[in-house]
Amino acid sequence: MPRSTQLDTPRGPARVDTDRPTGPPTSLLVLGHGAGGSVDAPDLLAVRDAARDAGVLVARVTQPYRVAGRRAPAPAGHLDEAWTAVLAVLRRRHPDLPLLVGGRSSGARVACRTAGPVGAAGVVALAFPLHPPGRPERSRADELVTGLPTLVVNGDRDPFGLPVAAGTVQVEVRRGERHDLRQDPAGVAAAVLAWLRTHRWARGPRPPVASRGGSPR
């Protein structure tokens, strides 16, 4: 069972659900939720399970507006401020672990925007919303440019668009998946675990190096 705690932030209390692996952890992976969703989304739970079983300490963060019972997301600046405050506490608690940040949709955007300031080593972006549906001219591709190893896992039928691999950004395309990534959460988790192992942030055999941008499935 995860250990659930509340942490104070400038935007109200956030909740952190922490799952510890068996044995010493290899890294700390902190995940955020989508705009109107929760940290119990199928893809987040699948990633948690796979990463934890491979030695990763996983913390799932519920933003203050969701803790307060609201579904409408807070402004981006408020999300980033609360997330950064939570990450500061987690870094103090686990100073010797490589820090990985991520989440799904809105949570992925928050993780990307704050990755540098919080001292992250890498980013996991699930269902990154490249643009609002039907508005490709409003691209958010710049948010993915963190200079850090970044894994994007998106469905090829996502109405929010499909990012393109470039630089340190690797894109894993899930065939038949939409924005919720509900069709095959285990496949999403397997892609994340392979990436973690490639960078030695998780225990287990290091997978063969894939071609740039990942392989559509």
Secondary structure, 3 states (H helix, E strand, C coil): CCEEEEECCCCCCEEEEEECCCCCCCEEEEEECCCCCCCCCHHHHHHHHHHHHCCEEEEEEECHHHHCCCCCCCCHHHHHHHHHHHHHHHHHHCCCCCEEEEEECHHHHHHHHHHHHHCCCEEEEECCCCCCCCCCCCCCHHHHCCCCCEEEEEECCCCCCCCCCECCEEEEEECCCCCCCCCCHHHHHHHHHHHHHHCCCCCCCCCCCCCCCCCCC
